[in-house]
C-alpha cells in the first residue's frame, strides 16, 4: 500500500475517532475494527464504504 506515513499519522476512523493502521489494501480502525479501502493510493474514509471488522475482532 502506498499511503504516506505523514497521512497515516493523522487519519482517524470517522465512526469512533480512533487511529487506523494499514493492513493489506485497507486501513483498519484500532477501535471499532471497521476496514476502509485504499483505492489507487487514496484512503476512502467513508463509513458507507467500510467493511465490518474481520471475524475475531479488530
Beta strands, then each sheet from edge to edge (+ up, - down):
strand 1: 20-23
strand 2: 26-29
strand 3: 35-39
strand 4: 42-43
sheet 1: 1+ 2- 3+ 4-
end
